[in-house]
Amino acid sequence: MNTCAYYSTLPDSMTVDEVEAEFQGLLNFLEGQRFDSVWFIKPLMELAERQWHTYSVLSPCLKARIEDHLISAWDGDDLELVENFIGIMVRLGLERCSMFLRSLKETDVSPKAFNEVSLAISEFGDSVSDPYSGVN
């Protein structure tokens, strides 16, 4: 299994196939394992950034796997996790994660996390499905 440092040293410019292989490797390792969300959220954010730079949309199957892991790792009291969750959601166009955030009530999360979620919802509108919307 690769370390968090490994993912941060990946080149900014990778092919779609290279990024997908990295996502698959990370997700394959996570499935069936107990893991600390702090450990996996940072590599996922690094890969989301690389994916965004490919200017292509992830396959629906890979999106679904990522969404499953993100939602299962949710901790509304961990502001860093909430910020990374939003960043990954936006970079990858994760619509189910967006719907999950929209379903939260103020009592479900810490006040700071609720503020982050509210700001994200107001900034990104009704849909995050196209991470390249507005990019020229």
N, C-alpha and C positions, 0 to 999 in steps of 0.2 A: 504494500500500500504506500502510495506517495504521501509525502509530508505536505503541510500547508505551505512551506517555503517553496516546494517544487512548483506549485501552481502559480505562485507570484513571479517566478522566474521564466515562465513560458513567454515566448515572443508575443508582442501585441498583435502582430499580423500572422494569422494562421489560416489554413484552408478550412473549408466547411467540414471536410472529412476528418481533419486532425482534431478540430474542436469537438466534433461529435464523438470521436473515439475517446477523448479525455472525459467527456460527460459520461459515456457508457462505463468506462472504467471506474469512475467515482461512484456512480449509482449502483453498479454491480457489487462493489465492496460494501456499500451501505445496506443493501437488501439482506434482511435476515440478521442484522447486527444491531446491537444496542450502541448508540453513539451519542456523543455530546454535540448538541446543536452548534455550539460555538466552534467546534472543530470542523464541522462540515460546511457551515454557512460561508466561511471565508473562501475556501477553494471554489465553492459554487459561484460566489460573486466574481472571483477571478475569471472563471470560465464564461460566465455571462458577459463579462466585458469583452473577452476575446470573440465570443459569438456575435455580439453586437457589431463588432468591426468587420465581420464577414459580409454584412448587408444582405443576409439571407435569413429566412424564417426557419425556426426549428421544426422538425417533423412533429405531427400531433402526438405520436407515441412517446417521443422523448419529452415533450412538454408535459404530458400527463404524469410521467414518472417523476419529473422534477417537482411538479405541483404536489404530488402525493408526499414527497419527502419534506417539502417546505411547510405544508399545512400540518403535518404530523409533528414537526419541530417547533411549531408556534409557541411563543411565550410572550404574552402581552405585557409582561413586567420587565422584559429585557429590551431596553431602548436600542441598543446596537443591533440586536437580532431583527427588530422591527424595521430599522433603517435599511439593513441589508436585504431583508425580505422584499421591501418595496423596490429597492434598486434592481434586484434580480427579476422581479415581476415585470418591471418596466422594460428592461433590456431584452427580455425573452418573450414579451407579449403573452404573459400568463393570465388569461382571462378568468380561470377558475380561482386563482389567488386573489384577483381583483374583486370577484364576487364575495369571496370569504371576508376580505377586509370591509366591504360594504355592509356585511351582515353583523359586524361587531357593534356592540352597544358600549356606551361610555363606561359602564360598570365592568366590562369584560377585560379592560386593559388599564395600565397605569395612566395617569393624566398626561404625562409627556408622550407616551406611546399613542394615546388617542389623538393628541394634537398632530403628531406626525402622520397618522393614518388619515385624519381629516384633511390635512394640507395636500397629501398625495391624491386623495379622491377629488378634491377641488381642482388640482393642477392638471390631472390626466383625464378628467371627464368620465364619460360613460364606458369607454372601452380602451383597453391597453393592448388589444390583439395585434395591432400593427406598430411594432417598436420603431419603425422608420417614418411614421407619420410626421409630416412637417420638415423632414430632412430633404434638402435639395441636392 
